[in-house]
Amino acid sequence: MLESLFYPDSVAVIGASRTPGKVGHDVFANLVYGAFSGEIIAINPSATEVLGLPCYESLKVYGKKIDLCVIAVPQSMVEQAVHDAVAAGAGGVIVITAGFKEVGEAGAALEKKIADFCRTRNVRLVGPNCLGLINTSSKLNASFAGNMPLPGNISILSQSGALCTAILDLAASRHLGLQKVISIGNKADISEIDLLRALAADQETKVIVGYLEDIINGDEFIKAAEDASTLKPVVILKSGTTAAGQKAAASHTGVLAGADTAYGAAFRQSGIVRADTFEQLFDYSTALAMQPLPKGKRVLIITNAGGPGTMAADAVEKAGMVVAELDRNVATALRQELPVAASVGNPIDVLGDAPPERYAAALSAAQEDDEVDAILVILTPQAMTKAAETARAIAKTMTGDKPVLVSFMGGVEVMPGRGELAAANLPDYESPERAVAALKAMYLYSMWRNRPPRIVNRFRVHRRRVERIITRSQRIGRLQLNEVKAKAILKAYGFKIPPGQLAVTSEEAVEIAERIGYPLAMKIVSPDVIHKTDLGGVKLNVANAGKVRDAFDLMMMRIRERVPGARIDGVYVEKMLDRGLEIILGMSRDPQFGPMLMFGLGGIFVEVMKDVAFHLAPITFDEAMQMLLATRSYAMLEGKRGNKGVDIEAVAVGLQRISQLTTDFPQIIELDINPFIVGEMGSEPVVADGRMTLSAPLD
């Protein structure tokens, strides 16, 4: 834990000002009026007192040891202020001042110099260019934000100080308590990784909430996030994009791995609950902080109006959850307590004139039903509705065994009820759809928490063979591996490759054809020709020697005409494959998170529908199966509607082999197996075509 930052006995503010509205004044005022119990020291050579407390010309004049120092002086004075703070014994330093790496090279150099100085002296640095930090449990408001938030169990880390102030304001409007709020600014020292580790260990924090614009170290982040998520929910709103989607990609996988794909894959793998909007950030974190996790996805809806109940049921189905079937015995017992006109199904409609007791009866029955995992209570304001009394009845009836989310729809009429719900620590949403989205986030996190242990299989492979191919290709500058070399690498890692050989003359092509047998596929091999089919570089079902010669000559002529100056290695002559389902397996190496695996069906499914799934390597068999299930075209693999299914597990194994290959060889930056021909259960999939891109060798 970062004790000197969150639990200091003394805090000095270098740049404490007597002028309201100045950052140094606001930071000092927050410390004083926030009732911080430790010593507060003002440092300002132009003042003798600030807000009734003595002010010192410098920390040297003050003469005592300090724990934490907040610096709010002009950029040109920051370095000396940091030196003074460290000399005074500070274990933590917060630099509020802006004007560092965000403004250019000179600022970046100064920032690094200050961070290096702190690091060599074991002093932790927050910022620069940050809002500061708050810890409600120690009544520490070392920031220039507004008033101290209510105490709670949600901790916030944010790369944006402005977003911190928005979170604080919204939390105040919802009477939502917070535990710790940390603005990390430029992350010169303390980053999201440090805070994930610290907040994971913090007994006062139940939910970690974050806003990030970038991530410094992908591998370390995933480890820290996974460790934290194992203990408590981590909800993150991520803005910005990775460099992966910006570069020119040579493979399908590289093209389809969009700007934010790697972050999504990293978050899923590490158990992070991802919020796509500021609204979701609050919706998800409040539900996770206030309610237990659901054990399954069966949702029961209680409502006093049919329309909103139907809206909620639709939202549940669209979210991939289940509208629960009420147990027959529970339904029979509940019917005795509700009016005849009430609907005892799902949704349970307690009718528009429902008093609080009717809601309580329905909620009590739902909580007793073993067929129900989560409950959504909806209230709309009718003339006879008692919003506040109903909210209290709901809170009193709750057992705490199952998550209960509430949607009090409306405005002025339901406001008293919203206040009661907040007081009872019940999450309330303005619409059923938002409540269902929060339930889905809770369910997915619950499933991640209960996932089976990760077992990454290691296959027996010919690694030395791959090392030789890659080393030689890099040495001669052939970074786009042709089909021959790509298939040789894949074969070394256990993929089935059809019989074939490279021919440099038509006579050699005929000799190869006679040896491996007809029918054949013939494909141009050139580092300058990527999309072979489009340029006339592929001929299928070649049936005899004469057609082999004709195909060879025509192919060479077309490529020379259409790609003048192309380097042509020859024509690959290969045995035609049995028919099967064409899929694409691939990998694109993200600069932050490493090899990102891709799966999709060939043809229109990838080219037009972009129906693909991604996962970071290394991957387990279960995770590979989840990748397949994540696509809309999974039914094609199963073989529904009269179509024969394929060996789905063999596809998952193929993804695992790519995972091992690209983890073993970071020199491979892109890889496509397209198509990968998959047959019925028990048959071995075959690589019909493949390509790889290597990184340039290090000097």
N, C-alpha and C positions, 0 to 999 in steps of 0.2 A: 504494500500500500504506500502511496505517496504522502507519508505522514506530514512532512514539513509544509506541503501545499494545503492539505485539507484540515489538518489539526495543529496549527501553529499556536504557540503560547504568546507570540509577539509578532506584530505586523508593522512594517515601516512602509510609508508611501513617499517615495522620492518624487517631488513635484506636487505635493499637497498644496492646494491653492485656496485662498480666501474668497475667490470669485465664483459664485454659483454659475453653473453652465460649463465651466471648464472641466475637462476630464479629471484632472488631479483633485479638484474639489469634490466632484461627484463620487469618486472612488473613496475618498476619505470620509465623506458624509455617510456613505453606505455602511462603512465599518462602524462608525460611531452610532448611527441611528438603528443599525441592525442588531444592536445589543451584544456585539462580540465581547466575550468576557476577558480576553487576553489584553495585553498592552498594545496600544495603538500609538505609533510614533509618526509625527509629521516632520518631513524634511523639506525645507524651503529657505534659501539664504535671504529671502526678502521679507520674511515674516517672523514674528515672535510667538504667535499663537494662531491656531486654526480651529474654529468651532469650539473654543473654550479650552483646548488642549495645548500644551506647550509645543512650540515648533523649533526645530534645531537647524542650524546652518548646514550641517552635514552629519552623516552617520558617525564620522570620526569624533565630532563634537559631542554627539549623543553618548558615545563611549561604551555602550553595553552590547551584548550579543543579541542578535535578532534571529527569528526562525524563517520568516517570509518577507520578501521585499516586492512591492508593486512599484513599477517604474512608469511614470507618465510625464516625461520631459521631451523636448525636441530631439529629433533623431540624432543630431550631432553630439548630444550630451549622453546618449544611452550607454555607450561603451564604458565611459568613466563611471556612470551610475552602477552598472553591473559589477565593475571591479570593486566599488565601494561596498556594495551589498555582500559580495563574497568575503571581503576583508572583515566585515562585521559578523561573519559566521552564518549567514543565511544558507539554509539547505534548499530553499526554493526561491525562484525569481519569476515574476510575471512582468513581461514587457508589453504594456498596452500600446506603446507608440507604433505608428505605421511608418512607411517609407523605406522598406527593406527590399527583399527580393521581388516583391510585387511591383516595384517601380523600375527595376533595371539591374545591370551587372554590378554597379558600384554598391547598391543596396544589398544585393545578394552576397557580395564579398564581405561586407561588414557584418551581415547576419551570421555567416559561417564563422567568422572570427570570434564573435560573441559566444556562439553555441559551442565552439571548440574550447574556448576558455572555461565555460561552465562545466563541460564534460570532463575535462582533465582534473577538475577539482570536486567532482562528484556532486555538483549542484544541478538540480533539475530546473529546466527553463520552460515556461509556458509562453507561447507567442514566437516572435513579436507580432504586432498587428492583430491584437485580439481584444475581446471584451473583458476578459478576466475570468474569475471562477467564483462559485457560490457553494457553500455547504450548509444546508439548513440545520443539520444536527449539531454543528458547533457554532451556529449563528454567525457564520463567516460570509460576508458579502464583499469580496475583494474584486469588485467589478464596477463599471459605470452604468450598469443596467438600472432598472427602476427599483421598486421596493423588494424586500426579501419575500420570496414565495412561501406559501404554506408548506410545512414539513410533510413529506410523503416518502414513497419508496421507489419513485422513478428517477433515474439519473440520466442526464443529457450530456452528450459530447457533440460539439458542432465545429465545423471548419469555418462557419460564417457567424460573426458576432451579431449581425443584423437578424439572422434567423433565431439566434438565442433570445433576443429581445422579443421577437414575435411569439416564440414558444412561451416565454414568461408571461406575456400579456394574455395569451389565450388560456394558459393554465389558471391565471387569476380569475378570468371571466367564468371559468367552469368550476371554480373552487377546487382545483386539482392540486394536490400536494406534490412537491418535488423533493428529491434528496440532494443530489449534487448536479451542478450545471457548470460545464467547462468549455470555454471557447479556446480552441487550439490554434487559431490563426494560421501563421505560416509554417508551423510544425518544425521549427528549427531543431528542437530537441524532443519534447514530448509529443507523441503522435497518437493516432487512434489505436495503435497496437498497444502502447503503454497503458492507455486508459481502459481498453477492453480487459486487460489482465488485472488492473487495479480494481475496476468495478466488479469484475467477476468474483474477486475475493472479498468484496465489501459486503458485510452482513446487513448493512442498512439499505442496500440496493436490491430491489426485487426484479426490476426490468431496466435494461440498458437501451437508451434511445439515441440514435446518432444521425447527423447530417454530414455527408462527406462529398467532396468534389473530386478528390483523387485519393489513391492509396499508394503509400510509399513502397512497401515491400509485399508483393502478392503472397509468397509462400508463408511468411511470418504472420501476415494478416489472417490467412485461412486457419492457421494453427491457433492463433489467439482467439479468433471468432468461434471456432469449433469448441475450444475448451470452455469459453464463456457460455455458449449456447447450451452446452451439456448441463450447466448449472442453473441458468436463468434465461428468459427470452431476451434476444437482441433484435431490436427493430431499427432498420436503417433506411433513410431516404438518400438515394445516390443521384447526384446530378453530374453533368459532364459525360464525356465518352472516353473510351480507350483509344490508343493509337492503332489498335489492331484493325479497326474498321476504316481507317483513313488511308492505309497503304494500298498500293496496287497489288492485287492478289492474282496469282497464277492458277489457283485451283478453285473448284466449286466451293470447297469448304472455306477457303479464304474469302471468297466473295460473299458467301452467306453468313459468315461470322460477322454480324453487324457491329456497329459502334459499341453497343452496350452488352453484347452477348456474354463476354467473358465475366463481367461483373455478376450477371444473373446466374451463371454457372457456379461461380465462386460462392455466392450467397447461398444457393441451394445446398451445395456440398457442406458448407460450414454451419448450416442450421439457422442462418439469419432470416428473420421475417422481413421481407422487403416491402417497403411502402413506396408506391409510385407517385404519391401526392402528399402535400403537407397535411391535408385533411386525413388521409389514411395513417400518417405517422401518429396522430393523436388517437384516431379510432382504434388502431391495433394495440397501441401501448396501454391505453386505459383498460381495454378488455383483458389484456394479459396481466395487468397489475391488480385488477380488482376481482377477477373470477378464476376458478379452477380450470384446468385444461379439460376438454372433452375427451372421453375414452373412445369415441367413435364419431361417425358423421350423421347420425340420425337426429333430426331436429324436429321439435314439436313447437307449434305456433299457437299462441293464445291471443285472441283479438276481440274487439267489440264492434268490428265492422268487416263485412265480407270482402270488399275491394282490397283494402290493405292486407288482409289475410292471404288473398290470392296473389297479390304482388310479392309477398314474402315467400310463398310456396314456389312461385316461379324463380325467384332469386336463389332459393335453396337448390333447386334442380340445376339451374344454370351454373352454379358454383361447384357442381360435381358432388354435392352432398345429397342426403336422402330425407324426404318428408316422412317422418316416422309413422309407423302404424301403432295406434294406441292399443295397449293390451285390452282384450275383451273384458276381463274382470274389472280392470281399472275404469274402463268406459262405463260399464254398468253401474259401478259405485258412484261415479261422477254424475251420471244422469239423474240420480236421486237428489242431487244438490242444485241442479240447474233447472231453469224453466223448460217446459216442454218444447218451446220453439228454438231453444239453444241447440247448436250443432256439436255433438260429441264425437268428433273425428279428428282430423288434422287438416286445416286449422280447427281448434276449439273456438267456436264463436259464442261468446258469453252475452251477446246482444248489446245494442246501443244504449240500453238503460242500465247497464251493469253497474251495481254498487261495488265498493271495494271487496266485500265479502265474496262476491262471485269470482272475482279475479283470484282471490286467495284460495278458494276451493279448487279452481282449475290448476293453479300452480302447484298446490299440494299434491294433487293426483298425478301431475306430470312428473314430479320429482320422485314419486314412488314407483313409477313404471320403469322396469328394467329394459324396455325396448326403446327408451329415450336417452340420448346422450347429451343433448343441449336444448335449451328452451329460449324462445323469443317471445316476449310479451309486447303486444302492440296496443296503444290507446289512442283513440281519436276523440276530440272534444265534442260531445253531444250536450244538449241542454241540461241533462241530469248528471253529467260526468263530474266526479269529484277527483280531480287530478292529484292533489296533495294527499288526500286520504288513501287513494288507490296506491300511490307510491309507497306510503308507509305500510300498507297491508302487504304489498309485494315484498318489501324488505323484511318484515316480520315473519313471513311465511318461508323465506329461503332457508334451506338447510346447509348450503355450502358444498354439497356433494357434486352438483352439476353446474356448469356455467349457465347463468341467466342473464341475457341481454335484453334491454328495454328500448322500445321506440315510441316515445310520446310525440306523436305527429301534431304539428300545429305551431302556434306562436304564443300569443298573450294568454290564451285560456289554459295552456298546459305549463306555463312558467312555474307556478307554485309546485307542481309535481316534479319538475326538473330539479328544483332546489332540494326537495326531499330526497330524490334519487342520489344527487351528489353527496348529501349528508350521510346517506346510507352506503356510500361506496359502490353504487350500482352504475355501470356504464349505460349511458342513454344516447340514442341516436335519432336524428331528425327524420330519418327514413328507414324503412325495413331493409332496403338494399344495402345501406351502409352497415347496418347491424349484421346482416348475413355475411358481408365481406369480412367483417371482423371475426365472426365465427369460423369462417373458412381459414383465415390466417391462424387462429388458435388450433384448429384441427390439424393443419399441415405441420405446425410446429410440434404438436403432440405426437404425430406419427414419426417425425424426425427423431424426437427424444426416445421413442421406443423402437427405433430401427435395429435390425440385427447387427452384430459386430462386423466391422469392415474386414474382410479377408481378401486381399489382393493376390490372385493366383500368379505364379511364375512358371512359365512354360520352358521346356528344354529347347534351346535354340542354338544356331551356329553364329555366335556373336562375332567371332574373328573374321568370318567371311564378309560380314557387313562392314566391319571396320576397314577392311582392305578396299572395298568398293568406294566407300565414302572418302577415305583418305586420298585415294588416287584421283577421284573426281574433283575434289577441292584443289588438289595440287595442280591440275591442268586447267582449272577454271571452268569446268563443266558443272555448274550449279543446278541446272535443270536436268535432272536425270531422265534419260530416255526410258522407254517401256522395257527394254531388255534389262537395264540395270535395276530399275524399280522392281521388276518381277523377281530378279535374282535376290534382292534384299527381302522381299516378302516371302519368297520360298524358304530363305534361311530362318525366317520366323514362323514357319509352320503352315503357311498358306498353300493351298493346292494351285499349281500353275499348269495350264495345258501344255502338252509337248509343243515346242517351237524353237526357231533359231533365226538369227539375223542373216539375210542374204544380201550380197553387194552386187550380184549380177543376176540376170534372168536365168542363166544356166544353173547357178547355185541355188536359186529359188526352186527350180524344178527338182533338183537333186534332194533338197530338204523335203519337198512335198511328197515325192515318191517314198521317202523313208518313213514319214510320220502318217501318211495316208490321207485320203480325201473324205469329206469336203474340208476346205481350208478357209482361214481368214488371213488376209494380207493387209499390213498396215505400214505406212511410211514411218521411219524413225529419224527424227530431226530435232535438235534443240531449239530450232526456230519455228517449228510448227507445233502448236499446242492443240488447236481444235482441228484434228486431222480430217474428220468426216466432212466438215464444212468446205474443205479445200480439195476434196477428191482424193484424200490420202488413205481411204479404207475401202477394201473390197471383200465381201463376204460370200460364203458358199461357192468358192472356186472349186470346180469339179474335176479338172483334168490338167495334164501338163501344158496343153496348148493355151488354156485359159490362164494358167499361171504366168506364162511368158507374156501374154497380152496384158494382163493386169499389172505386171511389173513395169513394162515399158510405158504403159499409159499413165500409171501413177507417177513415175519419175518425170515424165513430160509435163504433166499438170502442175506438179509442185514447183518445177523450175519456172514455169510460166507465171504462176500465181504468187509465188514468193521468191522473186529474183534474189539471188545471192544466198539463199538458204543453205546451211550446212546439212547435207544429207548423209546419214550414216549407212543407210540401206533400207531394206524392206523386211519387216518381221513376218515370217511365215509360221502360222500357228494352226493347230488342229481346231476345227469348229467344235463348239461346246453343245451339249444337250440343252434343250430349252429349260428355262426356269424363270423365277422372278428376279428382275434386275433391281438391285439396290445400290446405294452409294455409301461407302464408309470413308471417312476422312479425318484429317487433323490439321489444325492451324495453330501455330504457336503464338500465344499472346505474350507481349513483352512483360507483363506483370505476373500473370498466373501460369505461364508455361503451356504445355500441350493441351489443346481443347479439341475433344473428339466430336465428330459429327456423324449422324445417321439420318438417312432419308431414302424413300423409294425413288427409283429413277424416273426419267421422263417428265411428264407434266407435274408430278407431285413435288419435284424439286425445282424445275425450271420456272413453273408458273405459280404454283400454290405456296412455294417456299415452306413446305411441310417437313421441317427438319427438327432434330433435337440435338442439344449439345451437352457435354459433360467434361469436366476437367479430368486429366489423367493424374495419378493412376486410378483405375476404375475397377470395382468389384463386379462379380457376375450379377448380383442383385441390382446394382446401379445401372449396368448395361441393359438389363431387362426393363428397368424403369424408363430408360431412354426410348426404347421401342414403344412402350405403352404411351409415352408422352405425345406421339404423333397421331394425327387424325387418320392416317392411312394404316394404322396397326391392324385393322380388320382384314386388309389384304394379306397380311402375313398369316392370320388365323385361317383364312380360306372360307369366309362366310359366303352365303348366297350362291351356293353351287360350285364355287371355286375351291380347288384343292389348297390346303395349307402348306406352308413350308417349314423347314426345321428352324424355328425361331431361336432355339438355344444356340444353334451353330452361328447365328448372326451375333449373338451376345459374346460368344467366344472370339469371333473375329474382332470385335471392338476391344476385347481384352488383349489380344495379340498386338493390335496397333498401339494400345496403351503402353505395353511393355517395350515395344520397339522405340517409340518416340520418347519414352522416359529414359531408356538406355542411351539414346543418341540425340542429344540436344542440337546437333548439327542439322537435323531434319526440321525445317521450319514450316513446310507444307507437304501434305500427302493426300492423294485421292486414290481410292480403288473404285473405278467407275467404268463399267458396271461390275458388281460382285454378284455372280449368278448363284442363286439359292434354290435348291430343289426340295423335294418332299422329305419328311422325317427320315433320318438315317443316312441321307445322301450328304456328300461333302461339298460345301460351297466352293466355287472356283473363281479365281481372279481373271476376268476377261481383259481388263486394261488397268494400268496404273501409272501414276506419275508422282514424282517427288521433287521438292526444291530444297537445296542445301544453303546454309549460311556461308558467307565468305570466310575463309580460314583466318584465324587470328594471326596477327604479325608476330 
